[in-house]
Amino acid sequence: MAKLNFLVSIPTEDNDYQQEQAAAAKETGQRLGVNVRVVHADNDAIKQSDQILKAIQSPTGERPDAILFEPLGATALPQVARAAAAVGMGWVVLNRDADYLAEFRRANRAPAFSVSSDHLEIGRIQGLQFAALLPQGGSALYVQGPSENSAAKDRTVGMQQTKPTNIKVHMLKGQWTEESSYKAVSSWVRLPTSQKQVIDLVGAQDDSMAIGARKALQEQANEAVRAKWLSARFTGCDGLPNTGQEYVRSGLLAATVIVPPNTKLAIEMLVAAIQQGKTPAELALTVPISFPTIEELAKASAKKQ
């Protein structure tokens, strides 16, 4: 049997979680005897679409057997999916709902499915972390991912479901990178109204964005304001061993949410579908966990009261 070839398209290489996605894809491919090529789109939806179309339109011998990608734009590239279906190529959407997948699966033999982090649950966990860290309530600055991204939307909805009503949240937008969060928070703190606000907690939908927010607050010229903001608790998401979890251990973050990379599961499901004829579920979810646990956070907060 010829060796399978998969193309994995990730949004950016300037994000620790996407770096982990790429590493997990390559490691899983090597373990299962699959050639895996990873490309990144520099957070550019048009570039991502062009990259994938180029792979689909390449000569038969060079064409990948399947595409795995995390969409950057508002849609999950339905027109590009049709082009992949036309040449019998497998199609896996990462971290995004794609309403055309049911039709794709009915009309084509090639495997098509979605593997996602459970973003609602990630948000719910973060909301519970807020509650544990601020048992008396307070004010939080919350740095979200891109407006058009369903993962960012779901994480926000989940957070709001479990966040106590006595914690007031002010929201800013980022782009899943440390730099974007740094810029967003730097702009916010320059507002005259922001100087007067008390911030008890800074939550971000990504660990790198949490670090970017912290750096922005550290650079404030007003020493009193800087000290006030840096006394806040900082939380993030993704919880990779060498970044998010290490930030918690070192005290840079109070908590994170461990989010397993979904390229590992996606490649395992693709190989089982192609080589063993197993029909994959239309949607598979990985399971996030709080780090530290909610109970540990609550106990630590109670000791400080």
Secondary structure as a PSIPRED ss2 file (coil, helix, strand):
# PSIPRED VFORMAT (PSIPRED V4.0)

   1 M C   1.000  0.000  0.000
   2 A C   1.000  0.000  0.000
   3 K C   1.000  0.000  0.000
   4 L C   1.000  0.000  0.000
   5 N E   0.000  0.000  1.000
   6 F E   0.000  0.000  1.000
   7 L E   0.000  0.000  1.000
   8 V E   0.000  0.000  1.000
   9 S E   0.000  0.000  1.000
  10 I E   0.000  0.000  1.000
  11 P C   1.000  0.000  0.000
  12 T C   1.000  0.000  0.000
  13 E C   1.000  0.000  0.000
  14 D C   1.000  0.000  0.000
  15 N C   1.000  0.000  0.000
  16 D H   0.000  1.000  0.000
  17 Y H   0.000  1.000  0.000
  18 Q H   0.000  1.000  0.000
  19 Q H   0.000  1.000  0.000
  20 E H   0.000  1.000  0.000
  21 Q H   0.000  1.000  0.000
  22 A H   0.000  1.000  0.000
  23 A H   0.000  1.000  0.000
  24 A H   0.000  1.000  0.000
  25 A H   0.000  1.000  0.000
  26 K H   0.000  1.000  0.000
  27 E H   0.000  1.000  0.000
  28 T H   0.000  1.000  0.000
  29 G H   0.000  1.000  0.000
  30 Q H   0.000  1.000  0.000
  31 R H   0.000  1.000  0.000
  32 L H   0.000  1.000  0.000
  33 G C   1.000  0.000  0.000
  34 V C   1.000  0.000  0.000
  35 N E   0.000  0.000  1.000
  36 V E   0.000  0.000  1.000
  37 R E   0.000  0.000  1.000
  38 V E   0.000  0.000  1.000
  39 V E   0.000  0.000  1.000
  40 H E   0.000  0.000  1.000
  41 A C   1.000  0.000  0.000
  42 D C   1.000  0.000  0.000
  43 N C   1.000  0.000  0.000
  44 D C   1.000  0.000  0.000
  45 A H   0.000  1.000  0.000
  46 I H   0.000  1.000  0.000
  47 K H   0.000  1.000  0.000
  48 Q H   0.000  1.000  0.000
  49 S H   0.000  1.000  0.000
  50 D H   0.000  1.000  0.000
  51 Q H   0.000  1.000  0.000
  52 I H   0.000  1.000  0.000
  53 L H   0.000  1.000  0.000
  54 K H   0.000  1.000  0.000
  55 A H   0.000  1.000  0.000
  56 I H   0.000  1.000  0.000
  57 Q C   1.000  0.000  0.000
  58 S C   1.000  0.000  0.000
  59 P C   1.000  0.000  0.000
  60 T H   0.000  1.000  0.000
  61 G H   0.000  1.000  0.000
  62 E H   0.000  1.000  0.000
  63 R C   1.000  0.000  0.000
  64 P C   1.000  0.000  0.000
  65 D C   1.000  0.000  0.000
  66 A E   0.000  0.000  1.000
  67 I E   0.000  0.000  1.000
  68 L E   0.000  0.000  1.000
  69 F E   0.000  0.000  1.000
  70 E C   1.000  0.000  0.000
  71 P C   1.000  0.000  0.000
  72 L C   1.000  0.000  0.000
  73 G C   1.000  0.000  0.000
  74 A C   1.000  0.000  0.000
  75 T C   1.000  0.000  0.000
  76 A C   1.000  0.000  0.000
  77 L C   1.000  0.000  0.000
  78 P H   0.000  1.000  0.000
  79 Q H   0.000  1.000  0.000
  80 V H   0.000  1.000  0.000
  81 A H   0.000  1.000  0.000
  82 R H   0.000  1.000  0.000
  83 A H   0.000  1.000  0.000
  84 A H   0.000  1.000  0.000
  85 A H   0.000  1.000  0.000
  86 A H   0.000  1.000  0.000
  87 V C   1.000  0.000  0.000
  88 G C   1.000  0.000  0.000
  89 M C   1.000  0.000  0.000
  90 G E   0.000  0.000  1.000
  91 W E   0.000  0.000  1.000
  92 V E   0.000  0.000  1.000
  93 V E   0.000  0.000  1.000
  94 L E   0.000  0.000  1.000
  95 N C   1.000  0.000  0.000
  96 R C   1.000  0.000  0.000
  97 D C   1.000  0.000  0.000
  98 A C   1.000  0.000  0.000
  99 D C   1.000  0.000  0.000
 100 Y C   1.000  0.000  0.000
 101 L H   0.000  1.000  0.000
 102 A H   0.000  1.000  0.000
 103 E H   0.000  1.000  0.000
 104 F H   0.000  1.000  0.000
 105 R H   0.000  1.000  0.000
 106 R H   0.000  1.000  0.000
 107 A H   0.000  1.000  0.000
 108 N C   1.000  0.000  0.000
 109 R C   1.000  0.000  0.000
 110 A C   1.000  0.000  0.000
 111 P C   1.000  0.000  0.000
 112 A E   0.000  0.000  1.000
 113 F E   0.000  0.000  1.000
 114 S E   0.000  0.000  1.000
 115 V E   0.000  0.000  1.000
 116 S E   0.000  0.000  1.000
 117 S E   0.000  0.000  1.000
 118 D C   1.000  0.000  0.000
 119 H H   0.000  1.000  0.000
 120 L H   0.000  1.000  0.000
 121 E H   0.000  1.000  0.000
 122 I H   0.000  1.000  0.000
 123 G H   0.000  1.000  0.000
 124 R H   0.000  1.000  0.000
 125 I H   0.000  1.000  0.000
 126 Q H   0.000  1.000  0.000
 127 G H   0.000  1.000  0.000
 128 L H   0.000  1.000  0.000
 129 Q H   0.000  1.000  0.000
 130 F H   0.000  1.000  0.000
 131 A H   0.000  1.000  0.000
 132 A H   0.000  1.000  0.000
 133 L H   0.000  1.000  0.000
 134 L C   1.000  0.000  0.000
 135 P C   1.000  0.000  0.000
 136 Q C   1.000  0.000  0.000
 137 G C   1.000  0.000  0.000
 138 G E   0.000  0.000  1.000
 139 S E   0.000  0.000  1.000
 140 A E   0.000  0.000  1.000
 141 L E   0.000  0.000  1.000
 142 Y E   0.000  0.000  1.000
 143 V E   0.000  0.000  1.000
 144 Q E   0.000  0.000  1.000
 145 G C   1.000  0.000  0.000
 146 P C   1.000  0.000  0.000
 147 S C   1.000  0.000  0.000
 148 E C   1.000  0.000  0.000
 149 N C   1.000  0.000  0.000
 150 S H   0.000  1.000  0.000
 151 A H   0.000  1.000  0.000
 152 A H   0.000  1.000  0.000
 153 K H   0.000  1.000  0.000
 154 D H   0.000  1.000  0.000
 155 R H   0.000  1.000  0.000
 156 T H   0.000  1.000  0.000
 157 V H   0.000  1.000  0.000
 158 G H   0.000  1.000  0.000
 159 M H   0.000  1.000  0.000
 160 Q H   0.000  1.000  0.000
 161 Q H   0.000  1.000  0.000
 162 T H   0.000  1.000  0.000
 163 K C   1.000  0.000  0.000
 164 P C   1.000  0.000  0.000
 165 T C   1.000  0.000  0.000
 166 N C   1.000  0.000  0.000
 167 I E   0.000  0.000  1.000
 168 K E   0.000  0.000  1.000
 169 V E   0.000  0.000  1.000
 170 H E   0.000  0.000  1.000
 171 M E   0.000  0.000  1.000
 172 L E   0.000  0.000  1.000
 173 K E   0.000  0.000  1.000
 174 G C   1.000  0.000  0.000
 175 Q C   1.000  0.000  0.000
 176 W C   1.000  0.000  0.000
 177 T C   1.000  0.000  0.000
 178 E H   0.000  1.000  0.000
 179 E H   0.000  1.000  0.000
 180 S H   0.000  1.000  0.000
 181 S H   0.000  1.000  0.000
 182 Y H   0.000  1.000  0.000
 183 K H   0.000  1.000  0.000
 184 A H   0.000  1.000  0.000
 185 V H   0.000  1.000  0.000
 186 S H   0.000  1.000  0.000
 187 S H   0.000  1.000  0.000
 188 W H   0.000  1.000  0.000
 189 V H   0.000  1.000  0.000
 190 R C   1.000  0.000  0.000
 191 L C   1.000  0.000  0.000
 192 P H   0.000  1.000  0.000
 193 T H   0.000  1.000  0.000
 194 S H   0.000  1.000  0.000
 195 Q H   0.000  1.000  0.000
 196 K C   1.000  0.000  0.000
 197 Q C   1.000  0.000  0.000
 198 V C   1.000  0.000  0.000
 199 I C   1.000  0.000  0.000
 200 D C   1.000  0.000  0.000
 201 L E   0.000  0.000  1.000
 202 V E   0.000  0.000  1.000
 203 G E   0.000  0.000  1.000
 204 A E   0.000  0.000  1.000
 205 Q C   1.000  0.000  0.000
 206 D C   1.000  0.000  0.000
 207 D H   0.000  1.000  0.000
 208 S H   0.000  1.000  0.000
 209 M H   0.000  1.000  0.000
 210 A H   0.000  1.000  0.000
 211 I H   0.000  1.000  0.000
 212 G H   0.000  1.000  0.000
 213 A H   0.000  1.000  0.000
 214 R H   0.000  1.000  0.000
 215 K H   0.000  1.000  0.000
 216 A H   0.000  1.000  0.000
 217 L H   0.000  1.000  0.000
 218 Q H   0.000  1.000  0.000
 219 E C   1.000  0.000  0.000
 220 Q C   1.000  0.000  0.000
 221 A C   1.000  0.000  0.000
 222 N C   1.000  0.000  0.000
 223 E H   0.000  1.000  0.000
 224 A H   0.000  1.000  0.000
 225 V H   0.000  1.000  0.000
 226 R H   0.000  1.000  0.000
 227 A H   0.000  1.000  0.000
 228 K H   0.000  1.000  0.000
 229 W H   0.000  1.000  0.000
 230 L H   0.000  1.000  0.000
 231 S C   1.000  0.000  0.000
 232 A C   1.000  0.000  0.000
 233 R E   0.000  0.000  1.000
 234 F E   0.000  0.000  1.000
 235 T E   0.000  0.000  1.000
 236 G C   1.000  0.000  0.000
 237 C C   1.000  0.000  0.000
 238 D E   0.000  0.000  1.000
 239 G C   1.000  0.000  0.000
 240 L C   1.000  0.000  0.000
 241 P C   1.000  0.000  0.000
 242 N C   1.000  0.000  0.000
 243 T C   1.000  0.000  0.000
 244 G H   0.000  1.000  0.000
 245 Q H   0.000  1.000  0.000
 246 E H   0.000  1.000  0.000
 247 Y H   0.000  1.000  0.000
 248 V H   0.000  1.000  0.000
 249 R H   0.000  1.000  0.000
 250 S H   0.000  1.000  0.000
 251 G C   1.000  0.000  0.000
 252 L C   1.000  0.000  0.000
 253 L C   1.000  0.000  0.000
 254 A C   1.000  0.000  0.000
 255 A E   0.000  0.000  1.000
 256 T E   0.000  0.000  1.000
 257 V E   0.000  0.000  1.000
 258 I E   0.000  0.000  1.000
 259 V C   1.000  0.000  0.000
 260 P C   1.000  0.000  0.000
 261 P C   1.000  0.000  0.000
 262 N C   1.000  0.000  0.000
 263 T H   0.000  1.000  0.000
 264 K H   0.000  1.000  0.000
 265 L H   0.000  1.000  0.000
 266 A H   0.000  1.000  0.000
 267 I H   0.000  1.000  0.000
 268 E H   0.000  1.000  0.000
 269 M H   0.000  1.000  0.000
 270 L H   0.000  1.000  0.000
 271 V H   0.000  1.000  0.000
 272 A H   0.000  1.000  0.000
 273 A H   0.000  1.000  0.000
 274 I H   0.000  1.000  0.000
 275 Q H   0.000  1.000  0.000
 276 Q H   0.000  1.000  0.000
 277 G C   1.000  0.000  0.000
 278 K C   1.000  0.000  0.000
 279 T C   1.000  0.000  0.000
 280 P C   1.000  0.000  0.000
 281 A C   1.000  0.000  0.000
 282 E C   1.000  0.000  0.000
 283 L E   0.000  0.000  1.000
 284 A E   0.000  0.000  1.000
 285 L E   0.000  0.000  1.000
 286 T E   0.000  0.000  1.000
 287 V C   1.000  0.000  0.000
 288 P C   1.000  0.000  0.000
 289 I E   0.000  0.000  1.000
 290 S E   0.000  0.000  1.000
 291 F E   0.000  0.000  1.000
 292 P C   1.000  0.000  0.000
 293 T C   1.000  0.000  0.000
 294 I H   0.000  1.000  0.000
 295 E H   0.000  1.000  0.000
 296 E H   0.000  1.000  0.000
 297 L H   0.000  1.000  0.000
 298 A H   0.000  1.000  0.000
 299 K H   0.000  1.000  0.000
 300 A H   0.000  1.000  0.000
 301 S H   0.000  1.000  0.000
 302 A H   0.000  1.000  0.000
 303 K H   0.000  1.000  0.000
 304 K H   0.000  1.000  0.000
 305 Q C   1.000  0.000  0.000
